[in-house]
């Protein structure tokens, strides 16, 4: 894949593919724009009222509607309504299932691409529908914050089924990394850990029952389905869209009088504070998508490019945040700003669970130091101790590496609290009659019992004289009884 300004090349056996700049880019230059091969909104995000186009994830509510829902204030009115980008007059729905789209063009594109297979064919939510059951099963296995969704796999299979050139579509998806485990570093993707072993088989069987998989039989095997989960887990690019954030950006760009600018900025800050109390950090329509070119860009804790969604839909733009010279690799940060500010061990842990590698030695600003007291206190501490203080066994990157594989200890059926359902499944609290496994001899119906056999009776009954209980002494008789004695 070669263009005028960049090229996808093999960087190394360990890192695989990478994007190499063929011309120079300055800070702020746009490197490329790309639409996803497939995208999907997260299951919990969609069911919690975050309205987005099923095809491009563009918001389907106005900025004012978005702000009212996130703040819980139904009487909220936003100024400068002209800054809202949502065009309510263009929003349409699938006539069969009622799924929303931002325009007729998106509806037609989705119908031709995948929607014929995944359409529910009913506007009433039927819990018995196989597709809804698949989605609900996934939701019960993966709670927010979400990083993937089973519906993205359903759309991938639907795209293959509806495509007239199935071989070409399959070839495109096979270009993505399907890695599920890093054998060199003993890393397994967090979607494929031990706690999901039984759940993966359940999802695979439900997927076979829900969607026709005759064109992708290699994806319905246990290992093939795990590779699909690895595909969406390691290559899925997070997507976030918000009508309110686009309104804020447009209002901020307006030329307003100084007094009005102060009033508007204060109003926006108050809205964000209210949203934080009601919705927390879940402010956007969130989902994930697969991008052919973006997936070839490698991670760096000191990246030279950044991914943006300037059009408030699933179309991404890769921009340079540093000067990039010809022949230099274009890199992005797979972690957000908060995660990049953490220790190297924390960043390696996040990268290993999501992307199956630990190459994270630098962050913005250079080498990462360990957390410690201030320099003056360090000098005083070393002076008092008489030697330089070394925090043994405190930081993970200072420990010796483990060469042996981690132990695989099988757990019992109730060794995890999440597996215990006290009212139905806890074996320690089940009360049932004993189950007879074997007997020495079969019991008869009693007709063959010999008359000489003496029946079993209890021991002799005691016939001695019974001692009557003492007479009770009432409180008003206590003093009188003592006096008589």
HELIX and SHEET records of a PDB file:
HELIX    1   1 UNK A   43  UNK A   47  1                                   5    
HELIX    2   2 UNK A   63  UNK A   71  1                                   9    
HELIX    3   3 UNK A   81  UNK A   83  5                                   3    
HELIX    4   4 UNK A   88  UNK A   90  5                                   3    
HELIX    5   5 UNK A  104  UNK A  110  1                                   7    
HELIX    6   6 UNK A  111  UNK A  115  3                                   5    
HELIX    7   7 UNK A  116  UNK A  118  1                                   3    
HELIX    8   8 UNK A  130  UNK A  141  1                                  12    
HELIX    9   9 UNK A  150  UNK A  162  1                                  13    
HELIX   10  10 UNK A  166  UNK A  174  1                                   9    
HELIX   11  11 UNK A  190  UNK A  192  5                                   3    
HELIX   12  12 UNK A  194  UNK A  196  5                                   3    
HELIX   13  13 UNK A  197  UNK A  210  1                                  14    
HELIX   14  14 UNK A  214  UNK A  219  5                                   6    
HELIX   15  15 UNK A  222  UNK A  235  1                                  14    
HELIX   16  16 UNK A  243  UNK A  252  1                                  10    
HELIX   17  17 UNK A  258  UNK A  278  1                                  21    
HELIX   18  18 UNK A  294  UNK A  296  5                                   3    
HELIX   19  19 UNK A  337  UNK A  340  1                                   4    
HELIX   20  20 UNK A  344  UNK A  355  1                                  12    
HELIX   21  21 UNK A  375  UNK A  385  1                                  11    
HELIX   22  22 UNK A  396  UNK A  398  5                                   3    
HELIX   23  23 UNK A  417  UNK A  419  5                                   3    
HELIX   24  24 UNK A  427  UNK A  429  5                                   3    
HELIX   25  25 UNK A  475  UNK A  477  5                                   3    
HELIX   26  26 UNK A  478  UNK A  484  1                                   7    
SHEET    1   A 4 UNK A   6  UNK A  12  0                                        
SHEET    2   A 4 UNK A  16  UNK A  21 -1                                        
SHEET    3   A 4 UNK A 329  UNK A 332 -1                                        
SHEET    4   A 4 UNK A 298  UNK A 299  1                                        
SHEET    1   B 3 UNK A  30  UNK A  34  0                                        
SHEET    2   B 3 UNK A 316  UNK A 320 -1                                        
SHEET    3   B 3 UNK A 305  UNK A 308 -1                                        
SHEET    1   C 3 UNK A  38  UNK A  41  0                                        
SHEET    2   C 3 UNK A 285  UNK A 290 -1                                        
SHEET    3   C 3 UNK A 237  UNK A 241 -1                                        
SHEET    1   D 2 UNK A  92  UNK A  93  0                                        
SHEET    2   D 2 UNK A 100  UNK A 101 -1                                        
SHEET    1   E 2 UNK A 181  UNK A 182  0                                        
SHEET    2   E 2 UNK A 187  UNK A 188 -1                                        
SHEET    1   F 2 UNK A 362  UNK A 363  0                                        
SHEET    2   F 2 UNK A 366  UNK A 367 -1                                        
END                                                                             
